[in-house]
Amino acid sequence: MIDLRSDTVTKPSAGMLDFMMNTGVGDMVFGEDPAVNELEAMAADMFGMEAALYCPSGTMTNQIAINVHTRPGDEVICSHMAHIYLFEGGGVAFNSGASVALIQSENGTFSAEDVRQHINNPDDPHKAYTRLVEIENTVNRGAGACWDFNEMVRIRELCDQRHLGYHLDGARLFNALVKDGMKPEEYGTLFDSISICLSKGLGAPVGSLLIGNRDFIRQGARVRKLFGGAMRQAGYIAAAGIYALKNNVERLADDHRNAAAIAEALKQNSLTEKVNYGGTNIVIFTLRPGMKASDYLEKIRARGILALKTGERSIRMVTHLDVSDAQIREACDILATL
């Protein structure tokens, strides 16, 4: 099967498995796991930030960040497409007792002026206290859309003026970096905290990192314990993250090229009404009225392709390192003529 459901379906390569099995391990909670320590130091150094925290998932790193940035009753400004709002089980409310102020936009990005309009008056006792601005780059529901760096800078300036925290859900940040040619440290200067995922396009089997200053990460380690994320001999999986950061970043350009080919093939199909492609590794398309996503998925599954339903007439396809160029050509031939 050509599995385009998500870039989370990747499996460790032979080189990654060998690296994992030959790593040294220790007790992570005691600070004695050499691979975890190396991975955290590598990530912090890469982004020019002081410290990092290794966690099982990106949901956990995001939720830890929100918990550290906010107090119960506070409000988080984010997109209506944000992963923290749509796909983290209501964790903003459940874990931190915070609410969200949602910014509507076509692809999940927004402007500093949009943020300004959603900041509550701190002297109004009827309103939640605005505490944090969160953005997601790339935007999953925005078909892998990338943020304009200058707009992120303007939001940073506004956050400084209004004393707001600034968190980046960078689950697919390396896709944005490869596409736009930016450096990780340029992001490190902008955000108070950054979450990066190792188990999507980078190909590790599990794991995410939260990056920030030392005091923030110290508080985050306490919340990680509270959330049940303090692992023990985690070096075996942390080693996969080290391998991924060393070997699998630049090749993300291959995934972008393959996703662009899929987007073009879908545009040729008579069943397709609209194709959204943000320039990285995600394509979201809408079928013409009368064609259900569930029926379409059955058709392509019968031809060896897996994809993900995102609405009654919408479907997502994601490219990754476990889908070869030959498989992409085969999928494009099928999708263009189905």
C-alpha positions in Angstrom: 0.0 0.0 0.0 1.1 3.6 -0.7 0.3 5.1 2.7 -0.4 8.8 2.5 -2.6 9.0 5.6 0.1 10.9 7.6 3.8 11.3 8.0 3.4 9.7 11.4 3.3 6.2 9.8 7.0 6.1 9.1 9.1 3.3 10.5 12.8 3.5 11.6 15.2 2.9 8.8 17.9 0.3 9.1 20.5 3.0 9.9 18.3 4.5 12.6 17.6 1.1 14.1 21.3 0.3 14.3 22.0 3.6 15.9 19.2 3.1 18.4 20.4 -0.4 19.4 24.0 0.8 19.9 23.3 3.7 22.2 24.0 4.0 25.9 21.1 4.4 28.3 20.6 5.5 31.9 17.8 6.7 34.1 16.3 9.8 32.4 14.5 11.0 35.6 17.9 11.1 37.4 19.4 12.9 34.5 21.6 10.0 33.7 20.5 8.9 30.2 23.3 10.0 27.9 21.2 9.9 24.7 18.4 11.9 26.2 20.9 14.5 27.5 22.6 14.6 24.1 19.3 15.0 22.2 18.1 17.8 24.5 21.4 19.7 24.3 21.5 19.2 20.5 18.0 20.7 20.1 18.6 23.6 22.4 21.9 24.4 20.6 20.3 24.1 17.2 17.7 26.8 18.1 20.1 29.0 20.1 18.0 28.5 23.2 19.1 27.4 26.7 17.5 24.1 27.3 15.2 21.4 26.0 12.9 18.7 27.4 12.3 15.3 25.8 8.7 14.0 25.9 6.7 11.2 24.4 4.5 13.3 22.1 4.0 16.7 20.6 0.6 16.9 22.3 2.5 16.7 25.6 5.1 19.3 24.7 2.4 21.7 23.6 0.3 21.0 26.7 3.3 21.5 29.0 4.1 24.8 27.4 0.5 26.0 27.8 0.5 24.9 31.4 3.7 26.8 32.2 2.7 29.9 30.3 -0.8 30.2 31.8 -2.8 30.1 35.0 -6.4 28.8 35.3 -8.8 31.3 33.9 -6.3 32.7 31.4 -6.9 32.8 27.6 -4.8 31.6 24.7 -5.0 33.2 21.3 -4.6 30.8 18.4 -6.0 29.8 15.0 -9.4 28.1 14.7 -7.3 25.4 12.8 -4.7 25.0 15.7 -3.7 21.5 16.7 -3.9 22.6 20.4 -7.6 23.5 19.8 -8.8 20.7 17.4 -6.7 17.7 18.1 -5.4 17.6 21.7 -8.5 16.4 23.5 -9.5 19.7 24.9 -6.3 19.8 26.8 -6.0 23.6 27.0 -9.1 23.5 29.3 -8.6 20.1 30.9 -4.9 20.4 31.8 -4.5 24.2 32.4 -8.0 25.5 33.0 -7.5 28.0 30.2 -9.8 29.1 27.4 -9.0 30.0 23.8 -9.7 33.0 21.6 -9.9 31.7 18.0 -8.7 33.7 14.9 -10.4 32.8 11.7 -8.4 32.6 8.5 -8.3 30.6 5.3 -5.0 28.7 6.0 -4.4 29.0 9.7 -2.0 31.9 9.6 -2.9 35.3 10.9 -1.5 38.8 11.4 -0.3 40.9 14.4 -3.3 43.0 13.9 -5.5 39.9 14.2 -3.8 39.2 17.5 -4.2 42.8 18.7 -8.0 42.6 18.1 -8.2 39.5 20.3 -6.3 40.7 23.3 -8.7 41.4 26.2 -8.5 44.5 28.3 -6.7 43.3 31.5 -8.7 45.8 33.6 -12.0 44.3 32.5 -13.0 41.8 35.2 -15.6 40.3 32.8 -12.9 39.0 30.4 -10.4 36.3 30.6 -6.8 37.5 31.1 -5.0 37.1 27.7 -1.7 35.4 28.5 -0.4 33.5 25.5 -0.2 33.6 21.7 0.2 30.3 20.0 1.0 29.6 16.3 1.5 26.4 14.3 4.1 26.2 11.6 3.5 24.5 9.3 -0.3 24.5 9.6 -1.6 20.9 9.4 -5.2 21.9 8.6 -3.9 24.6 6.3 -2.5 22.0 4.0 1.1 22.5 5.2 1.0 26.3 4.9 4.1 28.2 6.1 4.0 31.4 8.1 5.6 34.6 6.8 8.6 35.2 9.0 8.2 38.9 9.1 4.6 38.5 10.4 5.9 36.3 13.1 8.3 39.0 14.0 5.5 41.6 14.2 3.6 39.3 16.5 6.7 38.9 18.7 6.9 42.7 19.0 3.2 42.9 20.0 3.7 40.1 22.6 6.5 42.1 24.1 4.4 45.3 24.2 1.5 43.5 25.9 3.6 41.1 28.1 2.3 38.0 26.4 3.9 34.6 26.1 4.6 33.3 22.5 4.6 29.6 21.8 5.3 27.8 18.5 3.8 24.4 17.8 6.5 23.4 15.4 5.4 19.8 14.8 6.4 20.2 11.2 8.7 23.2 11.7 11.6 21.5 9.8 9.4 21.4 6.7 9.0 25.1 6.9 12.7 25.6 7.5 13.6 23.5 4.4 11.0 25.3 2.3 11.9 28.8 3.3 15.6 28.4 3.9 15.4 29.9 7.4 17.7 28.8 10.2 16.5 27.3 13.5 18.2 29.9 15.5 16.2 32.6 13.8 13.1 31.0 15.3 14.8 30.6 18.6 15.2 34.4 18.9 11.4 34.9 18.3 9.6 32.4 20.6 9.5 31.9 24.4 8.9 28.2 23.8 9.1 25.9 20.7 7.7 22.3 20.3 9.3 20.1 17.6 8.2 16.6 16.7 10.7 13.9 15.7 8.1 11.3 14.7 6.6 12.9 11.6 8.7 13.8 8.5 12.0 13.3 10.4 11.2 9.6 10.7 11.7 8.8 14.4 9.3 6.3 15.9 8.3 8.4 18.9 9.2 11.7 20.7 9.0 15.4 20.7 11.1 18.2 22.3 10.1 21.4 24.1 12.7 24.1 23.9 13.0 27.3 25.9 15.1 29.1 28.6 16.4 27.1 31.6 13.8 28.3 34.0 10.9 27.5 31.6 12.3 24.0 31.0 12.8 23.5 34.7 9.1 24.3 35.3 8.3 22.1 32.2 10.1 19.1 33.7 7.8 19.3 36.8 4.7 19.5 34.6 6.0 16.5 32.5 6.2 14.5 35.7 2.7 15.6 36.6 1.4 14.5 33.1 3.1 11.1 33.4 5.8 11.8 30.8 8.9 11.2 32.8 10.4 8.1 31.3 13.3 6.0 32.5 15.8 4.4 30.0 14.5 6.5 27.2 17.8 6.6 25.4 16.9 4.0 22.9 14.1 6.2 21.5 16.0 9.4 22.1 18.8 8.0 19.9 16.3 7.8 17.0 15.7 11.6 17.5 19.5 12.2 17.3 19.7 10.2 14.1 16.7 12.0 12.6 18.1 15.5 13.3 21.5 14.5 11.8 20.2 12.7 8.7 16.6 13.4 7.8 16.2 17.2 7.7 17.4 18.1 4.2 15.6 15.2 2.6 12.3 16.8 3.5 12.6 18.7 0.2 11.9 15.3 -1.5 8.6 15.1 0.4 7.7 18.6 -0.7 8.4 17.8 -4.4 6.3 14.6 -4.1 3.4 16.5 -2.5 3.5 19.1 -5.3 3.2 16.3 -7.8 0.2 14.8 -6.0 -1.5 18.2 -5.9 -1.0 18.6 -9.7 -2.4 15.1 -10.3 -5.5 15.8 -8.3 -6.1 19.0 -10.2 -6.4 16.9 -13.3 -9.1 14.7 -11.8 -12.7 15.3 -12.7 -13.8 14.3 -9.2 -11.8 17.1 -7.5 -13.4 20.4 -6.8 -10.5 22.2 -5.0 -6.9 21.4 -4.1 -5.1 23.1 -1.2 -1.4 22.8 -1.1 0.8 25.0 1.2 4.1 24.1 -0.4 5.4 21.5 2.0 4.3 17.8 2.4 0.5 18.1 2.9 -2.3 18.2 0.3 -5.9 18.7 1.3 -8.5 18.4 -1.4 -12.3 18.8 -1.7 -14.4 16.5 -3.9 -17.2 17.7 -6.1 -20.7 17.6 -4.7 -22.2 14.2 -4.9 -18.9 12.4 -4.2 -18.3 11.4 -0.5 -14.9 11.2 0.9 -15.6 7.7 2.3 -16.5 6.4 -1.2 -13.4 8.0 -2.7 -11.2 6.5 0.0 -12.6 3.0 -0.9 -11.9 3.6 -4.6 -8.2 4.5 -4.0 -7.7 1.8 -1.4 -8.8 -0.7 -4.0 -5.9 0.6 -6.1 -3.4 0.5 -3.3 -3.5 4.1 -1.9 -4.4 5.1 1.7 -5.4 8.6 2.6 -7.3 10.3 5.5 -10.8 11.7 5.6 -11.0 15.3 7.0 -14.6 16.1 6.2 -17.6 14.7 4.3 -16.0 15.8 1.0 -12.4 16.5 2.0 -9.3 14.3 2.1 -5.8 14.8 3.3 -2.6 13.2 1.7 0.8 13.5 3.3 4.1 12.5 1.8 7.0 11.2 3.9 10.3 9.2 3.7 8.6 5.8 3.5 6.9 6.6 0.2 9.3 6.3 -2.7 9.5 8.5 -5.9 8.3 5.4 -7.8 5.3 5.0 -5.6 4.5 8.7 -6.0 4.5 8.4 -9.7 2.2 5.4 -9.5 -0.1 7.3 -7.1 -0.2 10.3 -9.4 -1.2 8.2 -12.4 -4.1 6.7 -10.4 -5.2 10.0 -8.9 -5.2 11.9 -12.2 -7.4 9.4 -14.0 -9.6 7.9 -11.3 
